[in-house]
Amino acid sequence: MTTIFGVPLQALFGQLLLGLINGSFYAILSLGLAIIFGLLNIINFTHGAQYMMGAFVAWMLLNYAGIGYWWALLLAPLAVGLFGVILERLLIARLYKLDHLYGLLLTFGLALIIQGLFRNQYGVSGLPYAIPAELSGGQRLPFMFLPNYRGWVVVASLVVCLATWLVIEKTKLGAYLRAATENPTLVQAFGVNVPLLLTLTYGFGVALAAFAGVLAAPVYSVNPNMGADIIIVVFAVVVIGGMGSILGSIVTGFTLGLVEGLTKVFYPEASSTVIFVIMVLVLLVKPAGLFGRTA
């Protein structure tokens, strides 16, 4: 059996695949966070709860309405994104001119309320969500077995992340968004409805979290704590990539997922802390993050 540093090749690639799966979720979630912080200046601690809501909406659609996975990929982000729009209009919009701390405290409190409501209703044991029939099974590769659904998660994440980056960085809409955060008065003078633009931006960032939740539902059990378990790591990913950096969140998310997977192979004891160690090292060398711009 072929080995690398004493580790069987199949085990190594298996852990790299798991790392890539985790990296896919890190990338989408940190992308949503980066959009909300970079364009709205709000540290959205509710992001983990909104990711959990996406998974629960998919589960509810299936169990209460008989609506399957493929429609859930569209409907769950729309539903949770609409919830985000209402949240932004009623509460978050009042905080744009205040210190970041106020937004952090508000969204942290909202996350606790949302998780508590779902925990009270559904418990914490976790609810199963089946892999769609079209993506069941897997491919036998020369060096490993690749489950079809896990391959789909990686591809879907890459497509969504790159499409989002292209829209924000390369289109007229993206230019309006960036300009609205720098000089809202000037953009409004050109006839652009800046408050609506900011509301839709927050809704889109929330919808990305919900989309990740639907992707995660068949991989992990659907439970109220799934967002709380991942959000701290995702914040570390955003800090490493650079707060508000769209490209940084994508690249760093996938890369750190792979690093985490490799750590599980060669030094399992450090796998749960390696991302935070990297964060400390990056902050010591480049406080703005790898892709961040120094003010």
BALUM-286212 format. One line per field, with one value per residue: residue number from 1; residue in one letter; x, y, z of N, C-alpha, C in turn. Coordinates in Angstrom, 3 decimals. Atoms other than C-alpha are relative to their C-alpha. Layout:
residues N
seq	c(NUM,...)
type	c(a,...)
n.X	c(X,...)
n.Y	c(Y,...)
n.Z	c(Z,...)
ca.X	c(X,...)
ca.Y	c(Y,...)
ca.Z	c(Z,...)
c.X	c(X,...)
c.Y	c(Y,...)
c.Z	c(Z,...)
//
This chain:
residues 295
seq	c(1,2,3,4,5,6,7,8,9,10,11,12,13,14,15,16,17,18,19,20,21,22,23,24,25,26,27,28,29,30,31,32,33,34,35,36,37,38,39,40,41,42,43,44,45,46,47,48,49,50,51,52,53,54,55,56,57,58,59,60,61,62,63,64,65,66,67,68,69,70,71,72,73,74,75,76,77,78,79,80,81,82,83,84,85,86,87,88,89,90,91,92,93,94,95,96,97,98,99,100,101,102,103,104,105,106,107,108,109,110,111,112,113,114,115,116,117,118,119,120,121,122,123,124,125,126,127,128,129,130,131,132,133,134,135,136,137,138,139,140,141,142,143,144,145,146,147,148,149,150,151,152,153,154,155,156,157,158,159,160,161,162,163,164,165,166,167,168,169,170,171,172,173,174,175,176,177,178,179,180,181,182,183,184,185,186,187,188,189,190,191,192,193,194,195,196,197,198,199,200,201,202,203,204,205,206,207,208,209,210,211,212,213,214,215,216,217,218,219,220,221,222,223,224,225,226,227,228,229,230,231,232,233,234,235,236,237,238,239,240,241,242,243,244,245,246,247,248,249,250,251,252,253,254,255,256,257,258,259,260,261,262,263,264,265,266,267,268,269,270,271,272,273,274,275,276,277,278,279,280,281,282,283,284,285,286,287,288,289,290,291,292,293,294,295)
type	c(m,t,t,i,f,g,v,p,l,q,a,l,f,g,q,l,l,l,g,l,i,n,g,s,f,y,a,i,l,s,l,g,l,a,i,i,f,g,l,l,n,i,i,n,f,t,h,g,a,q,y,m,m,g,a,f,v,a,w,m,l,l,n,y,a,g,i,g,y,w,w,a,l,l,l,a,p,l,a,v,g,l,f,g,v,i,l,e,r,l,l,i,a,r,l,y,k,l,d,h,l,y,g,l,l,l,t,f,g,l,a,l,i,i,q,g,l,f,r,n,q,y,g,v,s,g,l,p,y,a,i,p,a,e,l,s,g,g,q,r,l,p,f,m,f,l,p,n,y,r,g,w,v,v,v,a,s,l,v,v,c,l,a,t,w,l,v,i,e,k,t,k,l,g,a,y,l,r,a,a,t,e,n,p,t,l,v,q,a,f,g,v,n,v,p,l,l,l,t,l,t,y,g,f,g,v,a,l,a,a,f,a,g,v,l,a,a,p,v,y,s,v,n,p,n,m,g,a,d,i,i,i,v,v,f,a,v,v,v,i,g,g,m,g,s,i,l,g,s,i,v,t,g,f,t,l,g,l,v,e,g,l,t,k,v,f,y,p,e,a,s,s,t,v,i,f,v,i,m,v,l,v,l,l,v,k,p,a,g,l,f,g,r,t,a)
n.X	c(0.845,-0.763,0.142,-0.729,-0.406,0.599,1.474,0.535,0.473,1.467,0.369,-0.390,0.948,1.288,-0.002,-0.027,1.368,0.757,-0.463,0.564,1.430,0.044,-0.435,1.115,0.906,-0.730,-0.092,1.305,0.398,-0.875,0.336,1.162,-0.463,-0.868,0.874,0.757,-0.914,-0.706,0.877,0.923,-0.724,0.674,-0.523,1.267,-0.143,1.183,-0.271,0.072,1.417,0.652,-0.447,0.842,1.367,0.049,0.135,1.327,1.026,-0.042,0.621,1.444,0.580,0.101,0.850,1.340,0.606,-0.394,-0.859,-1.302,-1.287,-0.359,0.783,-0.455,-1.202,0.460,1.010,-0.527,-0.713,0.954,0.768,-0.882,-0.417,1.115,-0.102,-1.122,0.448,0.862,-0.903,-0.811,0.857,0.538,-0.986,-1.412,-0.164,-0.160,-1.334,-1.061,-0.871,-0.532,-1.186,0.203,0.369,1.454,0.464,-0.428,0.842,1.358,0.077,-0.283,1.250,0.963,-0.414,0.398,1.465,0.387,-0.415,0.842,1.328,-0.080,-0.344,1.203,0.981,-0.472,-0.995,-1.391,-0.508,-0.295,1.025,-0.643,0.463,-0.563,-0.667,0.899,-0.288,-0.891,-1.383,-0.415,-1.094,-1.277,-0.920,-1.207,-1.192,-1.160,-0.609,1.005,1.408,0.544,1.468,0.493,0.541,-1.096,-0.555,0.957,-0.130,-1.201,0.232,1.032,-0.604,-0.924,0.775,0.688,-1.012,-0.612,1.038,0.194,-1.179,0.073,1.056,-0.383,-1.244,-0.131,1.217,0.470,0.685,-1.054,-0.596,0.959,-0.062,-1.235,0.078,1.017,-0.597,-1.023,0.604,1.423,0.673,-0.300,0.676,1.424,0.194,0.113,1.302,-0.033,0.647,-1.061,0.539,0.466,-1.207,-0.603,0.905,-0.131,-1.340,0.079,0.828,-0.783,-0.988,0.741,0.404,-1.182,-0.094,1.074,-0.381,-0.975,0.755,0.667,-1.071,-0.512,1.041,-0.219,-1.336,0.078,1.398,0.574,0.268,-0.092,-1.351,-0.952,-0.575,-0.890,-1.208,-0.872,-0.127,-1.262,-1.038,0.221,-0.509,-1.460,-0.309,0.185,-1.093,-1.225,0.087,0.088,1.392,0.608,-0.591,0.830,-0.899,-0.709,0.858,0.140,-1.290,-0.362,0.943,-0.377,-1.366,-0.040,0.652,-1.020,-1.002,0.641,0.021,-1.369,-0.359,0.647,-0.800,-1.364,-0.052,1.439,0.261,0.015,0.924,1.068,-0.572,-0.986,0.472,-0.174,-1.446,-0.307,0.561,-0.903,-1.236,0.300,0.231,-1.296,-0.787,0.799,1.236,1.175,0.348,-0.806,0.490,0.600,-0.712,-0.276,0.682)
n.Y	c(-1.202,-1.240,-0.881,-1.268,-0.211,1.059,-0.053,0.591,-0.996,-0.058,-0.771,-1.391,-0.633,-0.030,-1.161,-1.200,-0.195,-0.543,-1.383,-0.792,-0.176,-1.046,-1.234,-0.504,-0.708,-1.168,-1.001,-0.650,-0.751,-1.161,-0.907,-0.763,-0.915,-1.029,-0.917,-0.812,-0.910,-0.861,-0.963,-0.630,-0.297,0.680,1.330,0.737,1.218,0.836,0.793,1.424,0.331,-0.046,1.252,1.036,-0.199,0.544,1.461,0.302,-0.287,1.140,1.136,-0.274,0.120,1.422,0.763,-0.584,-0.348,0.974,-0.664,0.649,-0.690,-0.936,-1.213,-0.587,-0.787,-1.315,-0.590,-0.273,-1.290,-1.100,-0.192,-0.518,-1.314,-0.914,-0.217,-0.935,-1.320,-0.552,-0.274,-1.177,-1.193,-0.301,-0.145,-0.207,-1.275,-1.076,0.076,-0.244,-1.134,0.219,0.846,1.414,0.768,0.046,1.013,1.304,0.358,0.259,1.249,1.097,0.225,0.602,1.390,0.776,0.123,0.918,1.352,0.423,0.335,1.277,1.043,0.265,0.672,1.226,0.718,-0.122,1.311,-0.011,0.584,0.461,-0.514,0.981,-0.439,0.212,1.260,-0.258,-0.169,1.117,0.795,-0.682,0.417,0.678,-0.546,0.874,-0.186,-0.196,0.033,-1.352,-0.061,-0.991,-1.203,-0.842,-0.655,-1.049,-1.102,-0.769,-0.683,-1.028,-1.080,-0.734,-0.756,-1.106,-0.958,-0.710,-0.833,-1.148,-0.860,-0.655,-1.019,-1.131,-0.650,-0.219,-0.486,-1.336,0.131,0.066,-1.342,-0.790,0.476,-0.472,-1.457,-0.357,0.095,-1.040,-1.341,0.229,-1.230,-0.182,1.060,-0.318,-1.123,0.587,0.663,1.360,0.125,0.587,0.854,1.271,0.736,0.547,1.030,1.182,0.549,0.808,1.167,0.941,0.640,0.966,1.087,0.857,0.852,0.990,0.932,0.918,0.858,1.049,0.921,0.735,0.836,1.446,0.399,0.010,0.015,-1.335,-0.266,-1.435,-0.427,0.164,-1.304,-0.412,0.830,-0.356,-1.444,-0.525,0.336,-0.842,-1.330,0.092,0.033,-1.371,-0.826,0.398,-0.473,-1.472,-0.396,-0.698,0.401,1.026,1.041,0.580,0.951,1.208,0.715,0.429,1.044,1.302,0.356,0.415,1.307,0.997,0.025,0.722,1.416,0.518,0.047,1.185,1.170,0.013,-0.401,-0.114,-0.752,-1.447,-0.290,-0.927,-1.308,-0.455,-1.226,-1.122,-0.237,-0.740,-1.348,-0.771,-0.259,-0.979,-1.302,-0.517,-0.418,-0.901,-0.191,-0.202,1.266,0.300,-0.726,-1.247,-1.261,-0.783,-1.315)
n.Z	c(0.000,0.103,-1.161,-0.029,-1.401,-0.810,0.039,1.238,0.959,-0.051,-1.201,0.228,0.914,-0.695,-0.896,0.835,0.473,-1.134,-0.168,1.099,-0.335,-1.032,0.646,0.813,-0.908,-0.498,1.069,0.234,-1.195,-0.176,1.095,-0.458,-1.061,0.595,0.744,-0.967,-0.695,0.949,0.645,-0.956,-1.242,-1.110,-0.346,-0.069,-0.803,0.232,1.201,-0.313,-0.201,1.314,0.635,-0.612,0.497,1.363,-0.112,-0.562,1.016,0.926,-0.704,-0.106,1.338,0.327,-0.920,-0.142,1.289,1.019,1.001,-0.117,-0.144,1.061,-0.226,-1.268,0.295,0.427,-0.887,-1.349,-0.010,0.199,-1.241,-1.048,0.477,-0.300,-1.445,-0.167,0.467,-1.059,-1.126,0.339,0.005,-1.321,-1.069,0.335,0.701,-0.996,-0.605,0.980,-0.351,-1.348,-0.122,0.342,-1.188,-0.124,0.942,-0.522,-1.144,0.484,0.761,-0.933,-0.730,0.923,0.225,-1.185,0.009,1.079,-0.386,-1.115,0.514,0.726,-0.970,-0.777,0.852,0.648,-0.792,0.478,0.428,1.427,0.868,1.249,1.297,0.939,1.230,1.149,0.710,1.146,-0.458,-0.872,0.552,0.117,1.063,-0.452,0.627,-0.262,-1.317,-1.046,0.390,-0.053,-0.004,0.961,-0.628,-0.512,1.183,0.363,-0.953,0.349,1.278,-0.204,-0.790,0.876,0.989,-0.690,-0.477,1.128,0.612,-0.891,0.140,1.304,-0.042,-0.860,0.445,1.445,0.646,-0.358,-1.290,-1.011,-0.117,-0.790,-1.387,-0.623,-0.085,-1.002,-1.337,-0.127,0.067,0.281,0.438,1.428,0.751,-0.044,0.925,1.341,0.121,-0.550,-1.317,-0.832,-1.066,0.583,0.404,-1.213,-0.502,0.869,-0.233,-1.220,0.319,0.810,-0.884,-0.818,0.901,0.186,-1.187,0.087,1.072,-0.622,-0.911,0.795,0.433,-1.167,-0.620,0.165,-0.456,-1.463,-0.432,-0.151,-1.416,-0.308,-0.382,1.114,0.316,-1.092,0.069,1.122,0.231,-0.557,0.982,1.181,-0.330,0.088,1.442,0.506,-0.531,0.702,1.379,0.014,-0.227,1.134,1.281,0.642,0.517,-1.145,-0.707,0.822,0.050,-1.348,-0.429,0.582,-0.403,-1.406,-0.066,0.374,-1.081,-1.108,0.384,-0.100,-1.419,-0.570,0.387,-0.525,-1.407,-0.296,-1.228,0.280,1.102,-0.396,-0.353,0.989,0.659,-0.930,-0.055,1.231,-0.155,-0.866,0.751,1.054,-0.629,-0.438,1.167,0.852,-0.777,0.850,0.673,1.186,1.167,-0.461,0.261,-1.203,0.049)
ca.X	c(0.000,1.323,2.007,3.117,5.070,3.654,0.022,-1.891,-2.762,-6.457,-6.654,-4.812,-7.126,-10.164,-9.207,-8.403,-11.916,-13.419,-11.276,-12.524,-16.147,-15.561,-13.726,-16.759,-18.956,-16.264,-15.992,-19.736,-20.343,-17.290,-18.251,-21.651,-19.986,-17.434,-20.175,-22.190,-19.159,-17.361,-20.409,-22.545,-19.932,-21.988,-20.418,-23.243,-23.074,-26.539,-24.896,-24.549,-28.214,-29.226,-27.151,-29.031,-32.356,-31.538,-31.109,-34.329,-36.357,-35.181,-36.201,-39.620,-40.257,-39.592,-41.496,-44.437,-44.930,-43.280,-40.930,-37.608,-33.964,-33.672,-36.541,-35.244,-31.934,-33.934,-36.769,-34.816,-32.335,-35.263,-37.231,-34.274,-33.090,-36.553,-36.235,-32.877,-34.447,-37.090,-34.382,-32.285,-35.182,-36.492,-33.263,-29.914,-30.479,-30.532,-26.934,-25.042,-23.699,-22.817,-19.743,-19.291,-19.831,-23.534,-24.088,-22.106,-24.148,-27.483,-26.729,-25.249,-28.464,-30.592,-28.550,-29.184,-32.930,-33.216,-31.213,-33.251,-36.556,-35.461,-33.935,-37.162,-39.220,-36.997,-34.547,-30.839,-30.621,-30.582,-33.006,-32.018,-32.237,-31.757,-29.347,-31.359,-31.616,-29.813,-26.723,-26.650,-23.799,-20.308,-17.351,-14.543,-11.376,-7.909,-6.927,-10.256,-14.050,-15.759,-19.400,-21.394,-23.075,-19.814,-18.420,-21.587,-21.147,-17.632,-18.670,-21.818,-19.833,-17.158,-19.730,-21.718,-18.578,-17.012,-20.311,-20.767,-17.213,-17.704,-20.963,-19.478,-16.100,-16.830,-20.368,-22.149,-24.308,-21.166,-19.724,-22.906,-22.702,-19.092,-19.741,-22.814,-20.671,-17.986,-20.210,-23.958,-24.979,-23.255,-24.685,-28.179,-27.753,-27.441,-30.916,-29.861,-32.029,-29.184,-31.283,-32.911,-29.490,-28.136,-31.224,-30.922,-27.189,-27.870,-30.630,-28.232,-25.523,-28.108,-29.360,-25.792,-25.746,-29.101,-27.833,-24.876,-27.361,-29.317,-26.059,-25.072,-28.408,-27.670,-24.028,-24.646,-27.815,-30.137,-29.993,-30.256,-26.587,-25.107,-24.616,-23.074,-20.580,-19.228,-19.589,-16.506,-14.310,-15.896,-15.137,-11.507,-11.496,-12.809,-10.160,-7.376,-8.608,-9.155,-12.357,-14.571,-12.362,-14.602,-11.787,-9.949,-12.937,-13.265,-9.573,-9.007,-12.155,-11.163,-7.466,-8.068,-10.488,-7.668,-5.176,-7.599,-7.964,-4.183,-3.786,-6.269,-3.956,-0.565,-1.372,-5.020,-4.705,-4.244,-7.035,-9.572,-7.155,-4.972,-7.164,-6.961,-3.170,-2.947,-5.201,-2.874,0.201,-1.442,-2.569,0.980,2.457,-0.392,-3.118,-5.419,-5.500,-3.916,-6.142,-7.212,-6.329,-4.659,-6.722)
ca.Y	c(0.000,3.435,5.744,9.361,9.939,6.639,7.591,5.397,7.327,6.441,7.835,10.994,11.721,10.829,13.484,15.987,15.445,16.020,19.149,20.344,19.771,21.813,24.395,24.681,25.650,27.949,29.692,30.305,31.391,33.642,35.093,36.108,37.597,39.460,40.946,42.137,43.568,44.910,46.648,47.401,47.579,45.194,42.218,39.733,37.251,35.977,34.312,30.917,30.947,31.882,28.958,26.694,28.229,27.312,23.660,23.712,25.365,22.591,19.976,21.641,21.899,18.179,16.969,19.393,20.228,17.322,19.726,18.055,19.072,20.811,23.221,23.716,24.981,27.868,28.366,28.132,30.937,33.076,32.513,33.119,36.020,37.612,37.133,38.934,41.808,42.287,42.108,44.714,47.131,46.845,46.677,46.634,49.727,51.817,50.845,51.840,55.089,53.580,51.689,48.071,46.880,47.736,45.601,42.750,42.837,43.049,40.177,38.045,38.501,37.683,34.513,33.338,34.014,32.175,29.166,29.061,29.056,26.196,24.257,24.586,23.351,20.591,19.596,19.069,15.440,16.277,15.514,13.429,14.853,12.340,12.811,13.334,10.150,11.775,12.311,9.053,6.586,7.558,7.120,4.636,6.573,4.955,6.376,6.812,6.535,9.851,10.148,11.972,14.311,15.497,16.200,18.188,20.279,21.307,22.156,24.052,26.058,26.987,28.086,30.214,31.800,32.667,33.962,36.210,37.528,38.288,40.177,42.307,43.002,43.057,44.373,47.737,46.526,45.653,49.090,50.718,48.564,49.492,53.165,53.207,52.172,54.781,57.762,57.044,60.692,60.891,57.544,58.621,61.800,59.569,58.179,54.964,53.905,53.366,52.122,49.486,48.504,48.017,46.037,43.691,43.298,42.121,39.829,38.319,37.717,35.964,33.932,32.672,31.373,29.632,28.103,26.649,25.301,23.432,21.976,20.924,19.296,15.880,15.919,16.749,16.209,19.226,20.612,24.022,24.045,23.465,27.216,27.848,25.014,26.533,30.312,30.879,29.059,31.061,34.341,33.183,32.457,35.985,37.565,35.554,36.449,40.104,41.597,42.571,40.954,38.979,37.104,36.596,34.852,32.418,31.522,31.340,29.267,26.490,26.616,26.386,23.501,21.594,22.583,21.300,18.021,17.562,18.337,15.540,13.130,14.190,15.752,15.010,16.622,20.059,19.770,21.747,24.594,24.866,27.574,29.728,29.274,30.431,33.392,34.512,34.189,36.123,38.909,39.215,39.559,41.290,42.678,43.546,39.872,38.187,39.952,42.928,46.530,48.531,51.614)
ca.Z	c(0.000,-1.004,1.922,2.428,5.654,6.896,6.144,3.642,0.482,0.779,4.338,3.279,0.353,2.480,5.042,2.296,0.909,4.370,4.661,1.274,2.383,5.557,3.464,1.168,4.127,5.545,2.147,1.620,5.213,5.390,1.985,3.396,6.469,4.340,2.128,5.143,6.940,3.878,2.405,5.482,8.269,10.444,12.257,11.689,14.581,13.556,10.545,12.230,13.283,9.717,8.386,10.827,9.693,6.078,7.069,9.122,6.339,3.972,6.571,7.086,3.345,3.002,6.065,6.119,2.431,0.598,-1.235,-1.958,-1.934,-5.304,-4.654,-1.101,-2.551,-4.041,-1.526,1.761,0.868,-0.358,2.875,5.205,3.030,3.411,7.171,6.927,4.972,7.692,10.369,8.569,8.101,11.653,13.665,11.893,9.719,12.908,13.695,10.526,11.977,15.362,16.575,15.395,18.954,18.831,15.744,17.292,20.506,18.649,16.259,19.064,21.070,18.018,17.406,20.982,20.628,17.292,18.520,21.743,19.840,17.569,20.488,22.457,19.488,18.062,20.824,20.253,19.132,15.418,12.587,9.536,6.025,3.218,0.328,-2.903,-4.983,-7.936,-5.798,-3.851,-4.331,-5.356,-7.688,-7.176,-7.949,-8.099,-4.706,-2.867,-2.910,-3.713,-2.564,-5.245,-2.787,-1.273,-4.722,-5.489,-2.321,-3.368,-6.959,-5.890,-3.320,-5.844,-8.435,-5.941,-4.453,-7.825,-9.250,-6.201,-6.486,-10.208,-9.562,-6.776,-8.382,-12.123,-12.707,-12.597,-9.692,-7.729,-8.485,-7.135,-4.006,-3.312,-4.053,-1.788,1.171,0.435,-0.434,-0.081,-0.589,-3.984,-5.148,-4.057,-6.121,-9.207,-8.505,-6.763,-3.805,-1.320,1.655,-0.597,-1.949,1.588,2.631,-0.358,0.301,3.841,2.569,0.020,2.634,4.810,1.821,1.262,4.854,4.291,1.018,2.935,5.505,2.813,1.424,4.956,5.874,4.269,5.435,9.113,11.122,11.223,14.756,16.450,17.497,14.039,13.485,16.892,16.257,13.043,13.366,15.583,13.052,10.209,11.990,12.299,8.537,7.809,10.057,8.381,4.891,5.800,7.219,4.292,1.612,-0.776,-2.541,0.765,2.347,-0.572,-0.904,2.853,3.453,1.055,1.999,5.748,5.229,3.497,6.211,8.845,6.925,6.680,10.379,11.209,9.380,10.715,14.103,15.071,18.511,16.886,14.278,16.315,17.062,13.941,12.341,15.480,15.653,12.018,12.856,15.669,13.426,10.583,12.921,14.285,10.794,8.911,11.202,8.274,7.163,4.135,1.593,3.712,3.045,5.795,6.661)
c.X	c(0.880,-0.263,0.780,0.269,-0.704,-1.516,-0.481,-0.627,-1.517,-0.478,0.311,-1.013,-1.396,-0.106,0.057,-1.392,-0.872,0.383,-0.581,-1.489,-0.140,0.376,-1.088,-0.967,0.673,-0.030,-1.328,-0.392,0.872,-0.215,-1.195,0.375,0.812,-0.827,-0.698,0.920,0.632,-0.880,-0.919,0.660,-0.680,0.649,-1.209,0.146,-1.207,0.230,-0.104,-1.440,-0.735,0.403,-0.844,-1.442,-0.158,-0.191,-1.392,-1.124,-0.040,-0.686,-1.518,-0.691,-0.212,-1.051,-1.423,-0.686,0.374,0.868,1.434,1.193,0.218,-0.788,0.442,1.248,-0.355,-0.871,0.549,0.826,-0.932,-0.748,0.863,0.530,-1.073,-0.039,1.120,-0.366,-0.846,0.848,0.794,-0.829,-0.423,1.078,1.372,0.237,0.229,1.440,1.135,0.970,0.636,1.238,-0.351,-0.537,-1.518,-0.601,0.342,-0.904,-1.422,-0.092,0.320,-1.263,-1.050,0.328,-0.424,-1.514,-0.446,0.355,-0.874,-1.380,0.012,0.327,-1.223,-1.014,0.461,1.029,1.377,0.551,0.328,-1.051,0.649,-0.603,0.691,0.697,-0.956,0.441,0.996,1.463,0.445,1.098,1.279,0.830,1.231,1.184,1.201,0.507,-1.018,-1.407,-0.577,-1.525,-0.494,-0.452,1.102,0.710,-0.886,0.126,1.190,-0.230,-1.001,0.568,0.924,-0.753,-0.653,1.006,0.586,-1.010,-0.231,1.153,-0.049,-1.032,0.463,1.200,-0.012,-1.246,-0.369,-0.685,1.016,0.659,-0.907,0.069,1.214,-0.028,-0.969,0.558,1.019,-0.631,-1.486,-0.730,0.189,-0.747,-1.507,-0.319,-0.129,-1.293,-0.039,-0.625,0.956,-0.553,-0.491,1.188,0.652,-0.857,0.148,1.373,0.008,-0.812,0.768,1.054,-0.634,-0.413,1.168,0.170,-1.051,0.298,1.004,-0.707,-0.706,1.035,0.455,-1.001,0.201,1.353,0.015,-1.476,-0.471,-0.315,0.271,1.395,0.989,0.646,0.992,1.326,0.989,0.335,1.313,1.149,-0.121,0.479,1.532,0.445,-0.079,1.146,1.305,-0.002,0.032,-1.454,-0.534,0.577,-0.786,0.882,0.720,-0.831,-0.119,1.284,0.355,-0.917,0.394,1.374,0.045,-0.746,0.988,1.078,-0.528,-0.027,1.371,0.435,-0.606,0.779,1.303,0.112,-1.428,-0.318,-0.153,-1.080,-1.078,0.526,0.891,-0.430,0.222,1.484,0.432,-0.499,0.930,1.267,-0.215,-0.181,1.307,0.787,-0.738,-1.360,-1.261,-0.462,0.771,-0.415,-0.582,0.856,0.189,-0.628,1.008)
c.Y	c(1.252,0.886,1.298,0.333,-1.000,-0.030,-0.611,1.066,0.172,0.822,1.474,0.717,0.072,1.206,1.314,0.307,0.590,1.463,0.920,0.251,1.106,1.358,0.623,0.800,1.250,1.120,0.721,0.863,1.240,1.018,0.880,1.014,1.151,1.025,0.947,0.978,0.991,1.089,0.740,0.380,-0.589,-1.361,-0.883,-1.324,-0.928,-0.986,-1.513,-0.460,-0.005,-1.198,-1.167,0.104,-0.544,-1.503,-0.379,0.290,-1.130,-1.216,0.177,-0.143,-1.461,-0.706,0.539,0.254,-0.972,0.587,-0.466,0.939,1.089,1.303,0.701,0.858,1.416,0.669,0.353,1.291,1.195,0.312,0.623,1.378,1.052,0.321,1.005,1.413,0.683,0.418,1.284,1.278,0.403,0.360,0.468,1.343,1.161,0.105,0.408,1.113,-0.164,-0.890,-1.459,-0.819,-0.138,-1.066,-1.395,-0.461,-0.333,-1.357,-1.213,-0.347,-0.667,-1.470,-0.890,-0.222,-1.026,-1.439,-0.531,-0.416,-1.359,-1.152,-0.394,-0.818,-1.388,-0.787,0.116,-1.307,-0.049,-0.738,-0.414,0.670,-0.837,0.672,-0.231,-1.211,0.203,0.076,-1.091,-0.809,0.797,-0.561,-0.653,0.536,-0.883,0.075,0.161,-0.194,1.397,-0.046,1.133,1.288,0.930,0.720,1.156,1.218,0.885,0.807,1.141,1.200,0.858,0.894,1.218,1.068,0.825,0.913,1.256,0.982,0.779,1.129,1.233,0.770,0.448,0.562,1.405,-0.019,-0.022,1.349,0.924,-0.368,0.560,1.519,0.439,-0.069,1.111,1.395,-0.121,1.234,0.224,-1.022,0.280,1.151,-0.475,-0.801,-1.424,0.005,-0.723,-0.851,-1.355,-0.871,-0.669,-1.129,-1.289,-0.655,-0.880,-1.260,-1.039,-0.714,-1.070,-1.203,-0.952,-0.960,-1.106,-1.042,-1.026,-0.963,-1.129,-1.019,-0.891,-1.008,-1.503,-0.492,-0.151,-0.112,1.437,0.223,1.465,0.496,-0.006,1.339,0.463,-0.760,0.505,1.488,0.578,-0.272,0.912,1.434,0.018,0.010,1.407,0.898,-0.325,0.542,1.510,0.407,0.784,-0.376,-1.176,-1.159,-0.701,-1.042,-1.307,-0.831,-0.571,-1.117,-1.372,-0.447,-0.514,-1.314,-1.117,-0.126,-0.781,-1.504,-0.638,-0.133,-1.234,-1.269,-0.049,0.389,0.232,0.867,1.507,0.389,1.012,1.406,0.590,1.313,1.216,0.331,0.812,1.437,0.880,0.380,1.060,1.398,0.631,0.592,1.051,0.211,0.180,-1.296,-0.165,0.814,1.369,1.199,0.762,1.373,1.130)
c.Z	c(0.000,1.212,-0.217,1.461,0.919,0.004,-1.318,-0.891,0.067,1.204,-0.186,-0.888,0.608,0.916,-0.779,-0.552,1.106,0.249,-1.061,0.221,1.050,-0.587,-0.860,0.867,0.585,-1.044,-0.199,1.192,0.187,-1.121,0.389,1.070,-0.577,-0.769,0.977,0.723,-0.973,-0.587,0.975,1.321,1.242,0.221,0.308,0.749,-0.150,-1.145,0.247,0.186,-1.337,-0.863,0.513,-0.502,-1.420,0.008,0.508,-0.992,-1.026,0.614,0.099,-1.354,-0.378,0.845,0.121,-1.336,-1.115,-1.104,0.205,-0.040,-1.044,0.107,1.281,-0.211,-0.447,1.064,1.386,0.041,-0.193,1.297,1.090,-0.398,0.260,1.496,0.299,-0.403,1.070,1.208,-0.235,0.076,1.407,1.024,-0.475,-0.676,0.963,0.524,-0.937,0.399,1.380,-0.050,-0.316,1.172,0.134,-0.928,0.478,1.134,-0.437,-0.691,0.874,0.797,-0.872,-0.263,1.165,0.028,-1.046,0.361,1.130,-0.456,-0.709,0.949,0.822,-0.802,-0.451,0.813,-0.621,-0.568,-1.488,-0.810,-1.323,-1.232,-1.073,-1.177,-1.163,-0.822,-1.134,0.404,0.969,-0.686,-0.109,-1.134,0.617,-0.790,0.329,1.437,1.122,-0.566,0.194,-0.002,-0.909,0.688,0.483,-1.140,-0.450,0.920,-0.369,-1.275,0.169,0.766,-0.852,-0.976,0.644,0.441,-1.142,-0.686,0.834,-0.121,-1.320,-0.004,0.774,-0.558,-1.461,-0.684,0.491,1.361,1.136,0.225,0.814,1.476,0.718,0.185,1.091,1.414,0.229,0.084,-0.357,-0.526,-1.498,-0.847,-0.061,-0.967,-1.449,-0.175,0.516,1.393,0.948,1.146,-0.507,-0.385,1.210,0.588,-0.804,0.163,1.250,-0.259,-0.803,0.834,0.869,-0.848,-0.282,1.179,-0.060,-1.079,0.526,0.946,-0.727,-0.480,1.154,0.546,-0.222,0.521,1.520,0.375,0.211,1.468,0.335,0.325,-1.162,-0.388,1.039,-0.070,-1.048,-0.061,0.536,-0.969,-1.218,0.258,-0.066,-1.461,-0.587,0.452,-0.723,-1.426,-0.109,0.111,-1.209,-1.349,-0.589,-0.476,1.146,0.720,-0.772,0.044,1.369,0.489,-0.511,0.484,1.439,0.225,-0.317,1.084,1.194,-0.280,0.122,1.458,0.670,-0.317,0.784,1.475,0.493,1.219,-0.263,-1.009,0.369,0.307,-1.089,-0.665,0.897,0.181,-1.229,0.104,0.834,-0.756,-1.080,0.594,0.496,-1.163,-0.829,0.646,-0.836,-0.652,-1.289,-1.215,0.391,-0.333,1.309,-0.142,-0.047)
//
